Amino acid sequence: MILKGSQRTGAMELAAHLLKGAENEHIALHEMRGFMANTALGAFKEMEAVARGTRCKQFMFSLSLNPPADADVSVAAFEEALERVETRLCLGGQPRLVVFHEKNGRRHAHCVWSRINPETMTAINLPHYKLKLCSIAKSLFAEHGWKMPQGFIHHSRRDPTNFSLAEWQQAKRHDDDPKALKTLFQNCWAISDSGKAFARALEDRGFYLARGDRRGFVAVDYRGEVYSLSRWIGVKPKELKAKLGPPENLPDIEKAKASIGRAMTQVLESHIHAADRKRWREAMPLLKERRAMTRGHQETRQELGKKQEARQRDETAARIQRVPRGIKIIWSFVTGKYARIRKLNELETIQAARRDRSEAQALIQAQLQERRSLQERLAALRGKQTKERESLRIQIAQYLRLGRASTFLERETPENSREGLYFAPGPETPEHTR
């Protein structure tokens, strides 16, 4: 179970993220502890209000718990992990809020603690919390028998194509695969021994080297999207400058965009839009199936919740009926009958809670399994479209370099109709637009 924590401020921003239904198929508020408020939004406002009585700016500690994609993890396992974190970070007893998210067939949890001790009005210090979380995560992987990430075995074996939230958000804007983009930039860097070779390697793949406003070196694609090379390659600006030379020798971002814009013709733009529409048509059936599945799963869970609530009311009423009333209660105290009834009611209440949780967990696991089957088909389609997008970038780069507007034709084959573009032989234009 990957544990990622951070000290942070911005209670309302965090609340909006945790409670946002647009990016998550299922959201469940699992626990609220130590708050006077009875809603999640109220709890975040309460944490912020308490922190105003202190000088602490980062008054919350936010933790995400991400088990392996194919693991079926019970609520009890999440709760046990949270208790370990609380004990190790000395957050026991602090107000906290736990939310479960489900997306793409995966279930993960978020926990937010208030760092402010309400008795002393001071913030709890969290020294070396990243090392402590890493230690707990390794223990969880070993105890559950999950495959240990290579980065946990040794930091030098971390996956170099792991992407950050900012990189994922940038790729998402154009429905790109962030891992594929990162691999592309890293491969261009690895095969190049000079700035000229690197620029050519990028250009062959549809990206153009330019001078950034702040980051020194950037790449610009045919859509005008700007990629920080230091971030996407994973090297320091000093290392970039050593290989690429002074950034002042490169065109700035606006000039690079203008140059690409001048080279873009109506023919080229029409083919780009046609490729985008084709990808959308291919994805629509699976996206509709996903929406229908999500609605069906939500309705089933709501029905189970209503059924359990009704059963809880009936069982509670039955337990209340057991308790003697009037003068009989005095005799039941004397004979010990009242104590036996109370013990029985408490035992049945615990068993009923376990039964309800087990029913909900079984339903969630069955739905997750169904959702994972659909996600495999979505992932296969995404992989196919990623390859097509990379091929289209290369063909656009060739077109922009060779300037063969009249020879840019559609490829029609029985087995692969309207999926790509090729260049027919033709005379080169005297000018090369880059």
N, C-alpha and C positions, 0 to 999 in steps of 0.2 A: 504494500500500500504506500504510494508516494504521498509524502506529507510536505506541503508547501505553506509556510506561514509568513506573515509580515505584520509589523506594527504599522498602523495606519490611522488616518483621520478621514473626514468626509463620510459621516454617518449616513446621510441621505443618498449619496452616490452609491455606497455599498449596499444599502437597502434596495435601491432600484435595480442593482445588478443581481442580487440574490432572489428577488421576487419577480424578475422579468420573465414573462411566459413566452416571449417571442423566440428566444434562443433555446428554451428548454421545453421538452415535450411534457414532462411532469415535474411539478414542484410540490413538495410536502414540508410543511413546518412541523418538525418532529418534536422539538422541545423548546420551552422558554423557562429559564430558571432565574430567580432573583430579581424579577421585575414587577413593578406595580402595574404596568401596562398589560393589556390582554391581547394586543396585536403586535405583529412583528415591527411594523412601522413605528408604533408607539414605543417599543423597546429600544429602537435605535435613537429616537428622540430623547428618551430617558438617559441613555448613555452619554449623549452629547450634552444634555443639561447638567448632569453630575460633573462632567469634565470641566465645565465652565467655572467651577469653584476651585480649580487647580491651575497650575501653569503648564500642565501636560498637553501637548498638541496631538501626539499620536496616542490617543486614549483607548484604542481598540487593538486587539490582537486577532487577526483573521487567519483561519487555517482551512485548507482544502485537503480532503482525504480521497485519493484516487486509487482504487484497487485495479488490478490487471483487467483488461477489457473482457476476457473470457471467464472471469472468476464470479461465482455466485456467493456474495458476501451477505451475511445476515445482519440485521439491525444490531444484534447483540455484539457482533464483531466490531462494528463501527463504534459502539458505545464503549467497548473495552479499550479500543485504541484512544478514544478521547480521554478516558480516565488516566491512561498512561501519560498522555501529553500533559494533562492537568497536574499530575503529581510531579513530573519531571520539571515543569516550568513554574511550579509553585502558584498555579492559578486555581487551586481547589477552592470551591465555595464562591468563586467570583460569578457575577451574573453572566449568563451565556445563552446563546440562541443557536439552535441546530436546524439546518435546512437540508433536505435531500433533493438532488437534481437528477433527472434522467434525460439522456440525449444520445441518439445514435446507438441505442442498445446498450448503453453503459450507465451505471448508477454510481454517483459519487456524492459526497457530503461536504457541507461547509459549516464551520463552527466559528462564532464570533464571541469573544470574551470582552468584558470591560476590564481594562487594566487598573481602574481606579478603585482602591479600597475605600468603601463608603464610611468606615469607622475612622480611619486616619486621614482620609482625603489626600492620599498620596498614590502615585502610580507604581505598580509592581514592576520591578526591574526584571528584564529577561536576557541575562547575559548568555552569549553563545547559543542562542535558541536554534540556529540553523544546524549546528553540529549535533545538538540533542535530538532534534527531529529526525535527522539522518540516521542516528543510532537506533531510534525507535522503529523507523521504517525498515531498516535491515532486519531487526528482530521479527517484525510482522511477516516479512517475506519468508524468513526461515521457518517460523512456526506454522504458517499456513501451507507450506510446501509450494509456494509460487516461484516461478522462474525469476531469479535475481537479475535486475538490470545490470548491464555491464559496467555502467558508471558507478554502481554501488560497490562492485568488486574492486575497481581501481579507477581513480579520476581520469587517468590517461585513456581509458577505454570507453569514455562517454561517446555517444552518437554525435558526430559533428553536424548532422543535419537536424538536430533538435532545434525547434524554432520558438521564439518568444511570443508573447501575446501581441506585441506591436507588429511583428512579422506576419502572424496569422491574420490579424485584422487587415493589413495591407493586401495580402493575397486574396482575402475574402472579397474585397471590393470588386475584384474582376473575376471572381470564381476560379482563382488559380489554386494550385496545390503548393503550399509553402515549403514542404519538404522537397518537392521537385525543383522549385525555384532555387532553393539553397544549394541543392546538389549541382545545378547548372552553373551557378556563380563559382562555387568551389572548384569544379572541374576546369573551368576557364582559367582560374588562378593557378591551378596545379600544373597545367600543360604549358603555361607561358613563362618565358625566361626574361621578358622585357616588357616595357610599356606598350610598344608597338604590337608585339605578339598578343598581349592581353586584349588590346583594343580590337584586333582582328578576330580573336576568338569570340569576344562578345558580339561583334558585328555579325559574325557567321550565324549566331543564334538569335539575332533580332534585337540586340541591345547596343546602345551607343554610349561610349565613355564621355563624361562631361565633368565640369568643375562645379561642385556643390556650393551652396551659400555658406554652410557652416561645417559640413563634414569633409570637405576637401575633394573627395572623389565619389561620383555617383554614376549609375547607369540609367539611361532613359530608354523606354521601349516605344514601339510605334504608336501607342495610345497616349504617350506623354507622361506615363507613370514614372516616378523617380524612385530609385532604389539606392539606399546607402550601402556602398560596397564594404565598408568596415563592418557594418552590422551583418550583412547577408553572407559575406565570406567568412567572417569570424576572425579577422586579423586587426591589429592596431593600426591607426592612421600612419604612424611612423614607418611601419613595414610596407604599407601601401606606397608611401612617398619614395621609399628606397628603390622599389621596382619600377614605379610609373613615372618618377621624376616630378618636377614642380607642377602643381595643379594649374598654375597660371598659363601653362602652354595649351590648355584644353579650352574648348568653348564652354561658356556658362550654360546653365540649364535652359534659359529662354532661347538662346541661339540654337541649341540642340533641338528643342521642340519646334522652333521655326523652320529649321532645315528639314526635319522629318515631315512637317506639315506641308511644305512646298512640294515634297516628293510624292505625297499621297495623292492619288488620282481617284476619280469617281469609280473607275473599274476596280481598283484595288480595294477601296472602301466597300463597294458592293459585295465583293467576295468575303471580306471580313465579316460584314453583317450577315451574309448567308451562312457562314460557318457558325456564328453565334446562334442564329435561329435553328440551325440543325441540331446543335447541342441541346438547346432548350426543348425541342420536340422529342428528342430521345429521352430526356430526363422527366418530362411531364407525367407519363404513366406511373413511374415509380414514386414521384413526388405526391401525386394524387393518392396512391396506395398508402403512402406514409401518413398523410393527413387523415385518411379514413381510419387507419389502424390506431392512430393516436386518439382520435375522438372515441373510437370503440373502447379502447383501454381505459380512458378516463371515465366513461359512463359505467363500465363494469366495476371500477373501483368505487365510484360513488354509490352504486347499488349495494356493494358489499358493506360500505360504511354505514349506510342507512339500515341495512339488515342487522348489523352488529349493534347499532345504537338502540334499535327497537328491542333486540334480545337482552341488552344490558338493562333496559328499563324494566322488562318483565322479570328478569332474574333478581334485580334489586328489590322490586316490590315483593317477590316471593320470600326473600331473606328478611325483609322487614316484618312480614306476617308471622315469622317464627318467634319474634321477640314478644314475650308476655307483656300484657298491658294491665293497667289498674293495680289492684291489690295483689294480683298474681305475680307481679314482678318482684315483690318482697319475698314471697315464698321461693321463687326461682333463684334469688340470691342466696338464700339459706341452704337450699339443696344442691347448689352448684350447677343447676340447669342453665342459668343465664351465661355462665362462663363457657359452658360447652357449646351453647348456641353461638356465642360471639366468636369462639375459635373456629367453629364450622363455617360461619359466614365469611370470616377473614380468609380461610383456606380456599373456599369456593371463589371468592373475589380474585385471588391471585391466579387460580387455575383458569378462570374465565378470561383474565387479561392475557395470559400466555396463549390460550386457545385462539383468541382474536388476533393476536400478533402473528401466530403461526399461520392462520388462514390468510392474512394479508400478505405475509412473506411468500407463501406458496403461489398466490395469484401474481404477485410482482415478478417472481422468478419465471413463471410460465410466460408472462407477457414479454419479459426481457428476451427470452429464448426466441420467441416469435419475431420480435423486433430485430434481433441480431441476424436472423435469416434474411430479412429484407435489407439490412445494412450491408450484407455481403454482396448482394446484387447491386446496390448503389455504389459500393466501393469498386466493383469490377467496371461499372460504367464510367465512374470517375477516372479510373486508371486509363481506360481506353481514350477518353476525351482529353486527358492530360497529354498523352502521346500525340494525339491529333493537333492539340494546341502548340506543342513544341515543333511539330512538323510545319505548321502554318507559319510560325515565327521565322523558321529557317527560310521558307519560300518567300516570305515578305522581305527578309533581309537580302536575298538574292535579287529580288525585283528592284528594291531600292538601290542596290549597288550597280546593277547592270542597266537599269532604266529601260527595260523592254516592255513598255506598256502594251504595245500591239501584239506581243507574243505571250501574254499572260493568259493561259487558257485553262478551262476546267477539265479535269480528268474524269472520263466516264468509262468504267469497266463493269462487267456484269457482277463481279463479286464485291466491288467497292465503289458504288455509284455516288458521285458528288461528295466524296470525302476528302479530296485533296486538290492540289493545284500543281501544275508542272510548267516548265519553260520549254517552248518549242524553239528549235534553232532559228536564229535571226540575227541581223546586224546589230552591233553594239552602237549605242549613241556616243557622240564625242565627249559628253559630259557625264560624270559619275556623281550622282547625288547621294549623299550620306546623311 
